[in-house]
Amino acid sequence: MVSLVYFRVEGSTSIQSGTGAWKGQKRQGFRTLFAKMGNGGSAVYEKRISRLLPEEQAQISDAFDKMTEATGAEKGSRKSVSLEMLKAYVSEALPEAMIIRLFNGIRRTNTEIKSGAISEEFTKEQLNVYTSDLYRGHVDQRGRALLQIIAITEDNQVQGSQVQQFIDDLIGALLHVLQFRKLLNGWNLKHSFDSVSGGIALSAHLLSKLKPIDKRVLTEDQMVEFMWQASDIGDWVYRIPLLSTFLLAVFSHGLSVMVPDSETSYSLGSLSNLLPKCPSKAAPCDSVLGLLVVMFINSHLPQEAQRRWQPYFSTRAHGESFSQLCAQIIGRGPTILIVKDTGGNIFGGFASQAWEMKPQFQGDSTCFLFSIVPRMEVYMYSGYNDHYMYLNSGQQTLPNGLGMGGQHNYFGLWIDSDFGQGHSKAKPRCTTYNSRQLSSTENFKIDVLEVWGVGYNKETDEKSKKSILDADPDARALLDMAGVTRHSDGLREKAKDEEEDGD
């Protein structure tokens, strides 16, 4: 076997083998060979960043330049970013712990252009590759990108306790950046469900969704001690949309990188499918909801229902009245029902269709039930039956009230027409949604009940924009024949939704 050594002497290149020197065209041939070998890393780099659109690459380049200038350095004088530069650039947008995590993740990125010891700073190439892997990499690439900001070991493993700490930091960073960038979409952090308790519950929920690739079953204590691989982490990010959305929102809005041009599109890093718009004038200040609860529930809704939430009913505003409840929800499109019982449990369900008063089940397979306290969980359609949602009143032979899942008198969630009480009978599980008992006791008493409309109700919006003349063309024609001017033309009252969107 012939071994080759490539070296430079006094400006000329020589190639030697174990049998002697090769010169002439042989030398030129090896120069070409090594040039091709050297370009291999560059080709891999170009392939990885080609997943980014030109305008995205331009945005990353602009952000990098601003990072290098953050501490007063002259434009173009620095080719890498230090931790101090990143801190100065990010300023107060992110907590320091998350800034350090992101910095370490980027500087540990292998661009495959050159190898060597991990630098104390990161380059534009590393920022490009890290962003590409995080947003559009395959499972292993995305897993490594996340692993690098959780913790790093020589064998690319991370302990469950480190994953738990990362989730806590991520949730805290998300709430921080949304408030700092004024991206709360009308929601109020002060008057809502306790964010500390919500953060703990959501953190536990996200960790519980981390599963070993080999499908082994771990207890909660074992998960914290388990050593997780990059493939486990990558699979986790892909399977849990909320985790991915949190991370990309923190990265995008924290570093001002890959920020969507418009929040009306469902693009990576966009808030459109994370935090829905809430009309601030209409939101009850003492809602049982909080930002994390809203984001958790919203992430499981159909995409078209994620854009906006509108409060329809609250016992604190409308009183404890079943007739008032029905008046506020019938025919008004998809809704979220949320109950807090006197035992402290918070739970509810998503009704995918407008409620109708009738003695039959209604809805479709996109309906679901959920729990917030004592644990966050969503229970989707099981396929067992089609008892999605039910609303009835004034019947002698059928239950009177509002229900979701299960069967008559054994609903997964039931609000009795004799308002103030309900039940969650799911022993061992609700047949329709495979849910556990949601309430603190099987038969519970209501402390607070809220209903929120989600998405846009086209039918209601169109009706609110029409006048009586639109509905009666004959009346309009008579006015035209009589020569009566219709002064209301062009002066229609804005629909309620239009007014709120303009606030």
C-alpha positions in Angstrom: 0.0 0.0 0.0 1.4 3.4 -1.0 1.1 6.3 1.5 1.0 9.9 0.3 2.3 13.0 2.0 1.3 16.4 0.6 3.6 19.4 1.6 4.9 22.7 0.4 8.7 23.6 0.2 9.9 27.1 -0.8 6.8 27.9 -2.6 6.7 24.8 -4.7 4.5 21.8 -4.2 5.8 18.2 -4.1 4.1 14.9 -3.6 6.1 12.0 -2.2 5.3 8.3 -1.8 7.0 5.6 0.0 8.8 4.7 -3.2 10.1 8.2 -4.3 9.1 11.5 -5.7 6.5 12.0 -8.5 6.8 15.0 -10.7 5.5 16.5 -13.9 1.9 15.7 -14.9 1.6 13.3 -11.9 2.0 16.3 -9.6 -0.6 18.3 -11.4 -3.0 15.3 -11.3 -2.7 15.1 -7.5 -3.2 18.8 -7.2 -6.6 18.4 -9.0 -7.4 15.4 -6.8 -6.7 17.2 -3.6 -8.6 20.3 -4.8 -11.7 18.2 -5.4 -11.3 16.6 -2.0 -11.0 20.0 -0.4 -14.2 21.2 -2.0 -16.1 18.3 -0.5 -16.8 20.1 2.7 -17.8 23.2 0.8 -20.2 21.3 -1.3 -21.9 19.8 1.8 -22.0 23.3 3.3 -23.7 24.8 0.2 -26.2 21.9 0.2 -27.2 22.5 3.9 -27.7 26.3 3.5 -29.4 25.9 0.1 -32.5 24.9 2.2 -32.8 28.5 3.1 -34.4 31.0 0.7 -32.3 33.8 -0.6 -34.2 36.4 1.4 -33.7 34.3 4.5 -30.0 34.1 3.9 -29.9 37.8 3.4 -31.7 38.3 6.8 -29.2 36.0 8.5 -26.3 37.9 7.0 -27.8 41.2 8.1 -28.3 40.0 11.6 -24.7 38.6 11.8 -23.3 42.0 10.7 -25.3 43.7 13.4 -24.0 41.2 16.0 -20.4 42.0 15.0 -21.1 45.7 15.4 -23.0 45.4 18.6 -20.0 46.3 20.8 -18.9 49.2 18.6 -16.7 47.2 16.2 -16.2 48.7 12.7 -18.5 47.2 10.0 -16.7 44.3 8.3 -13.8 44.2 10.7 -14.9 41.1 12.6 -15.5 37.7 11.0 -16.9 36.0 14.2 -19.2 36.8 17.1 -18.2 36.6 20.7 -20.6 36.0 23.6 -20.3 39.6 24.6 -21.3 40.7 21.1 -24.3 38.4 21.1 -25.4 39.7 24.6 -25.1 43.3 23.4 -27.0 42.6 20.2 -29.8 40.7 21.9 -29.9 43.2 24.7 -32.9 42.5 26.9 -34.9 40.4 24.4 -33.9 37.1 26.0 -32.8 35.9 29.5 -29.1 35.5 29.8 -29.4 31.7 30.3 -31.0 31.3 26.9 -28.5 33.7 25.2 -25.7 31.5 26.5 -27.5 28.3 25.3 -28.0 29.7 21.8 -24.4 31.0 21.6 -23.0 27.6 22.6 -25.3 25.8 20.2 -24.1 28.0 17.2 -20.4 27.9 18.0 -20.4 24.1 18.4 -21.9 23.7 14.9 -19.7 21.9 12.4 -20.0 23.5 9.0 -18.0 20.7 7.4 -15.8 23.3 5.7 -13.0 22.8 8.2 -12.6 20.8 11.4 -10.8 21.5 14.6 -11.3 22.5 18.2 -14.5 24.3 19.1 -13.9 28.0 18.8 -14.8 30.6 21.5 -16.7 32.5 18.9 -19.0 31.6 16.0 -18.8 32.6 12.3 -21.4 33.5 9.7 -21.1 30.1 8.2 -21.9 28.5 11.5 -24.9 30.7 12.0 -26.1 29.8 8.5 -25.7 26.0 9.1 -27.2 26.1 12.6 -30.3 28.0 11.3 -30.7 25.7 8.4 -30.4 22.6 10.5 -32.8 23.9 13.2 -35.5 24.9 10.7 -35.2 22.5 7.8 -32.7 19.8 8.8 -33.6 16.1 8.9 -34.3 14.3 12.2 -30.6 13.8 13.2 -29.5 17.3 12.2 -32.4 18.9 14.0 -31.7 16.7 17.0 -28.0 17.7 17.1 -29.0 21.4 16.8 -31.2 21.1 19.8 -28.8 18.9 21.7 -26.1 21.5 21.3 -28.1 24.1 23.3 -29.4 21.6 25.9 -25.9 20.3 26.8 -23.1 18.6 25.1 -21.0 15.5 25.9 -18.3 13.7 24.0 -20.6 10.9 23.0 -23.5 13.3 22.0 -25.8 12.3 24.9 -27.8 14.4 27.3 -29.3 13.4 30.6 -33.1 13.8 31.2 -32.5 16.3 34.0 -30.7 18.6 31.6 -33.6 18.3 29.1 -36.0 19.3 31.9 -33.9 22.3 32.7 -33.8 23.3 29.1 -37.6 23.1 28.8 -37.9 25.4 31.8 -35.5 27.9 30.3 -37.3 27.7 27.0 -40.7 28.4 28.4 -39.3 31.3 30.5 -37.5 32.7 27.4 -40.7 32.5 25.3 -42.8 34.4 27.7 -40.0 37.0 28.1 -39.4 37.6 24.4 -43.2 37.8 23.6 -43.6 40.5 26.3 -40.4 42.3 25.3 -41.2 42.4 21.6 -44.8 43.4 22.4 -46.2 40.3 20.7 -48.9 39.3 23.2 -51.7 39.8 20.6 -54.0 41.4 23.1 -53.5 38.9 25.9 -52.7 40.2 29.4 -50.0 38.5 31.5 -51.2 40.1 34.8 -54.8 38.9 34.9 -54.7 35.2 34.0 -53.9 31.7 35.1 -50.8 31.5 37.3 -47.9 31.4 34.8 -45.6 29.6 37.3 -48.1 26.8 37.8 -48.8 26.7 34.1 -45.1 26.6 33.3 -44.5 23.7 35.7 -47.5 21.7 34.2 -46.5 22.4 30.6 -42.8 21.5 31.3 -43.9 18.2 32.7 -46.2 17.6 29.7 -43.4 18.3 27.2 -40.9 16.1 29.0 -43.4 13.2 29.1 -43.6 13.2 25.3 -39.9 12.5 25.0 -39.7 8.8 24.0 -36.7 6.5 23.3 -36.4 5.4 19.7 -36.3 1.8 20.8 -39.9 2.2 22.2 -39.0 1.2 25.8 -41.3 2.5 28.5 -39.8 4.7 31.2 -41.2 6.0 34.5 -41.0 9.7 35.3 -38.0 9.1 37.5 -36.3 7.0 34.9 -36.8 9.7 32.2 -34.9 12.2 34.3 -31.9 9.9 34.8 -32.0 8.4 31.2 -29.2 9.4 28.7 -30.9 10.6 25.6 -29.4 10.4 22.1 -29.6 13.0 19.3 -32.0 10.7 17.4 -34.3 10.7 20.4 -34.2 14.5 20.7 -34.7 14.9 16.9 -37.7 12.6 16.9 -39.2 14.5 19.9 -38.9 17.9 18.1 -40.7 16.5 15.0 -43.5 14.8 16.9 -44.3 17.6 19.3 -45.3 20.8 17.2 -45.6 23.0 20.3 -41.9 22.3 21.3 -40.7 23.1 17.8 -42.8 26.3 17.6 -41.6 27.5 21.0 -38.0 27.0 20.0 -38.3 28.7 16.6 -40.2 31.6 18.1 -37.4 32.2 20.7 -34.7 31.8 18.1 -36.5 34.0 15.5 -37.8 36.8 17.7 -34.9 36.7 20.2 -32.1 37.0 17.6 -34.2 38.7 14.9 -33.3 35.9 12.5 -35.8 34.1 10.2 -38.6 36.5 11.3 -41.6 36.1 8.9 -42.4 39.1 6.8 -46.0 38.7 7.7 -47.7 37.1 10.7 -50.6 36.2 8.5 -48.8 33.2 7.0 -48.2 29.9 8.7 -44.4 29.9 8.4 -41.8 28.6 10.7 -41.1 31.1 13.5 -44.5 32.8 12.9 -46.7 33.5 15.9 -49.8 32.9 13.8 -50.1 29.3 15.0 -48.7 29.9 18.5 -50.6 32.7 20.2 -54.0 33.7 18.7 -55.2 37.2 18.5 -57.5 38.2 21.4 -59.6 41.3 21.2 -58.2 43.1 24.2 -61.4 45.1 24.9 -63.5 41.9 25.0 -61.2 39.6 27.0 -62.3 39.0 30.6 -59.6 40.2 32.9 -60.1 37.4 35.4 -60.1 34.5 32.9 -58.9 31.1 34.2 -56.8 31.0 31.1 -53.1 32.0 30.9 -50.8 32.5 27.9 -49.2 29.0 28.2 -52.7 27.4 28.5 -53.9 29.3 25.4 -50.8 28.2 23.5 -51.1 24.6 24.6 -54.7 24.3 23.6 -54.2 26.4 20.4 -51.4 24.1 19.2 -53.9 21.2 18.9 -56.6 23.1 17.0 -57.1 22.8 13.3 -55.0 25.4 11.6 -57.9 27.5 10.4 -59.1 27.9 14.1 -55.7 29.0 15.5 -55.7 32.6 14.4 -58.1 34.3 16.8 -60.0 33.6 20.0 -63.2 35.5 21.0 -64.8 35.3 24.4 -68.4 34.2 24.1 -69.5 33.2 27.6 -68.3 33.4 31.2 -70.1 32.7 34.4 -68.4 35.7 35.9 -69.9 38.0 33.2 -73.2 36.2 32.3 -74.1 34.4 35.5 -74.9 30.8 36.1 -77.5 30.3 33.5 -77.8 27.4 31.0 -80.1 29.5 28.8 -77.6 32.3 28.7 -74.9 29.7 27.8 -76.9 28.4 24.9 -77.8 31.8 23.7 -74.1 32.7 23.5 -72.8 29.6 21.7 -75.6 28.2 19.4 -74.8 28.8 15.7 -71.5 30.6 16.3 -68.9 28.2 14.9 -66.1 26.3 16.6 -65.7 26.8 20.4 -63.5 26.0 23.3 -65.3 25.1 26.5 -63.3 25.5 29.8 -64.4 24.4 33.2 -62.8 25.0 36.6 -64.5 22.9 39.3 -64.7 23.6 43.0 -62.0 21.0 43.6 -59.5 23.1 41.6 -59.3 21.0 38.4 -59.3 22.8 35.1 -60.4 21.0 32.0 -62.6 21.3 28.8 -63.1 20.4 25.2 -62.9 21.7 21.6 -66.2 21.6 19.6 -65.3 21.7 16.0 -68.7 22.8 14.7 -71.4 25.3 15.7 -73.6 24.0 18.5 -77.1 23.0 17.6 -80.0 22.3 20.0 -81.1 18.8 19.0 -81.5 15.3 20.5 -78.6 13.8 18.4 -74.9 13.8 18.7 -73.1 16.3 16.4 -69.5 17.4 15.5 -66.7 15.5 13.9 -63.4 13.7 14.6 -61.4 16.9 15.1 -63.2 17.5 18.4 -61.1 16.7 21.5 -61.1 16.9 25.3 -58.2 18.3 27.4 -57.0 18.7 31.0 -55.0 21.6 32.3 -54.9 21.0 36.1 -53.7 18.8 37.7 -51.8 17.8 34.5 -51.8 19.1 30.9 -53.0 16.6 28.4 -55.1 16.4 25.2 -57.3 13.5 24.4 -58.1 13.1 20.7 -60.7 11.0 18.9 -60.4 7.3 19.6 -62.4 6.0 16.7 -64.7 4.0 19.0 -67.9 6.0 18.3 -69.1 9.3 16.9 -70.4 10.9 20.2 -68.4 14.0 19.7 -70.7 16.7 21.1 -74.3 17.0 22.4 -76.6 19.8 23.3 -80.2 19.3 24.3 -82.9 20.9 26.5 -86.6 20.4 27.3 -86.7 16.6 26.7 -88.3 14.1 29.1 -86.6 10.9 27.9 -83.1 12.2 27.0 -80.5 14.0 29.1 -80.8 17.8 29.1 -77.5 19.6 29.0 -74.2 19.9 27.1 -71.9 17.0 26.7 -68.8 15.7 24.9 -67.8 12.1 24.5 -68.9 8.9 26.0 -72.7 8.2 26.0 -75.9 9.4 27.6 -75.5 9.8 31.4 -71.8 8.7 31.1 -70.1 11.6 29.3 -66.4 12.4 29.3 -67.5 16.0 30.0 -71.1 17.0 31.0 -72.7 20.3 32.0 -76.2 19.8 33.3 -79.0 22.1 32.2 -79.7 22.5 35.9 -76.7 24.8 35.8 -73.9 24.6 38.3 -73.1 20.9 38.2 -71.8 18.2 35.8 -69.9 15.0 35.6 -66.9 13.3 34.0 -67.5 9.6 34.0 -64.5 7.9 32.4 -63.8 4.6 34.2 -61.5 3.5 33.0 -61.6 5.8 30.0 -64.1 7.9 27.9 -64.9 5.8 24.9 -65.0 8.6 22.4 -61.7 10.4 23.4 -59.9 7.8 25.5 -59.7 10.4 28.2 -59.3 10.0 32.0 -61.7 11.5 34.5 -61.1 15.2 34.0 -62.8 16.6 37.1 -61.6 16.4 40.7 -64.6 14.2 41.5 -66.8 12.2 39.2 -69.8 14.5 39.9 -68.5 18.0 40.2 -69.7 21.5 40.9 -68.7 24.4 38.6 -66.6 27.2 40.0 -66.0 29.0 36.6 -67.2 28.1 33.1 -65.9 29.9 30.0 -66.6 29.5 26.3 -64.4 31.0 23.6 -65.1 31.2 19.9 -62.0 30.2 17.8 -61.1 31.2 14.2 -63.4 33.2 12.0 -67.1 32.4 11.7 -67.8 33.3 8.0 -71.5 32.8 8.3 -71.9 35.2 11.3 -69.5 37.8 9.8 -71.4 37.9 6.5 -74.7 38.3 8.2 -73.4 41.1 10.4 -72.3 43.1 7.3 -75.7 42.9 5.5 -78.6 45.2 5.9 -82.3 44.3 5.6 -82.2 45.6 2.0 -79.5 43.1 1.1 -81.8 40.3 2.4 -84.9 41.7 0.6 -84.1 42.6 -3.1 -87.8 43.4 -3.7 -87.7 46.2 -1.0 -84.6 47.5 -2.6 -86.2 47.6 -6.0 -89.2 49.4 -4.7 -87.1 52.2 -3.2 -85.2 52.5 -6.5 -88.5 52.8 -8.4 -89.7 55.5 -6.0 -86.5 57.4 -6.4 -85.6 57.2 -2.8 -81.9 57.6 -2.0 -80.5 54.8 0.1 -78.3 56.9 2.5 -76.9 53.8 4.2 -75.0 52.7 1.1 -71.3 52.9 1.8 -72.0 53.8 5.5 -72.6 50.3 6.8 -71.7 49.7 10.4 -68.5 47.8 10.8 -68.8 44.2 11.8 -67.8 43.5 15.3 -64.9 41.5 14.2 -63.6 44.3 11.9 -63.7 46.8 14.8 -61.7 44.5 17.0 -59.2 43.8 14.3 -58.6 47.5 13.9 -57.9 48.1 17.6 
